[in-house]
Amino acid sequence: MIKVSVFLTRRPGIGRQEFISYWTNEHVRLVCSLQGFTSAFRRYTQQHPLESPEGLPEAPYDGIAELWLDDMESLGQVFGQEVYASVVVPDEEKFLDRAKTVMLITEEKQIIKTADPKP
């Protein structure tokens, strides 16, 4: 299983709440509407930052998107599609500073798994 972590930085001039709202509502709606684009995703999550407790440094990112795919071939199929370049990238430019947004592609290795809490 391949995991893609995208560390997002908002475009200058966009406030944190406006960024989160656009990413969570508009961008997700667009991406999920693209036939065949999301079919390779096993899972997709967004992580929105909370205020750091006093004394802890804040990360230089405004959020993290995580995508799970079966293999590198699936990853290439998703990001290599014409629709990514022609539809998704222009939408990302509405809210992201793409020059400061970075992607980390990994193979997840689980170290600890606890039992689900009982209801």
N, C-alpha and C positions, 0 to 999 in steps of 0.2 A: 504494500500500500504506500502510495506517494502522498506526502502532505506538502502543500504549498502555503507558506505563511507570507502574507503581503502586509508590510508595515507601511501604513498610509499616512501621508502628510497632506494636510488641506492646502488648497490654493490660497495665496495671499489675498486678503480682503474678505475672506469668508470666516464668520465666527464659528466657534466650536459647535454650538447647537444647530446652526444652519447646515454645517457640514454633516453632522450626524443625521439630521432629518433628511437631507437629500440622499445620502448614501443608503439609509435604511428604507426609505420609501421609493423615491424616484428611480435610483440606479438599480436597486434590486428588482423592482417591477419590470424595468426594461430588460435586464439580463434574463430574468426568468421567462419572459415572453418570447425569447428568441428560440425558435424550434431547433432542436438538436444541439444548442450551445451548452445547456446544463445537463444533458443526458449522461455525460461522463462523470459528473460529480457524484461521489458517494455521500458526501456531507459538505455543507457550507455553513460556516459560522462567522459572526461579526463580534468583535470585542470592542466595546466603547470604554474609554478611560474614565476612571473615577478620580476624584481629587486625591492626591497623594497625602498621606499623613504628614504632619509637620516633621521636618528633618529628613524626609526621604526625597531624593531627586525625582523630577518628573521625566518621563521618557520623551525623546524628541519626536514622537509620532502621535498622531491623532486617532489611531485605531488600528486594529489588526483584522484582516480577513483570513480565514483558514479554509482551504479547499482540500478534500481528500479525493484521490483518483486511484484507479487500480494500478496504473503503471505509467512509465514515461511516455509510452506511445499515446496513451489517452491524454496526457498533458499536452503533447505536441499537437494533437488533433483539436483540442479546445483553443489553445492560443494561436494556432496556425490557421484557423478558419478566417476566411475573408470577412465574415460578419464581425469578428473581433476587431479587426483593423478599421472597418468602415462604420461600425455602429457603437461598439463598446468604448473604444479609445476616445472618440469625440465626446462621448458622455462623461468619461472619466475626467477629461480636461475641463469640464464645467465645475468640478469641485475638488480635484486633486492637483497637487504640485507633483507631476509625474517624475520630474527630475530628482525629487527628494523621496519618492516612494520606492521602496526596495522589496525584492522578492527573495525568499529563502526556500529552496526546494530540498526536502529531506525525506528520509525513510524513517518513520516513527518507530522507536523502540520502547516498548512499555517496560517500566522498571517496577512500579508498585501498582497494584490494583486492589482496591478495597471493595468489600461487599457493598452493595447498594444499601442505603439506610432503610430500616424497616419503617413502614407507614405508621 
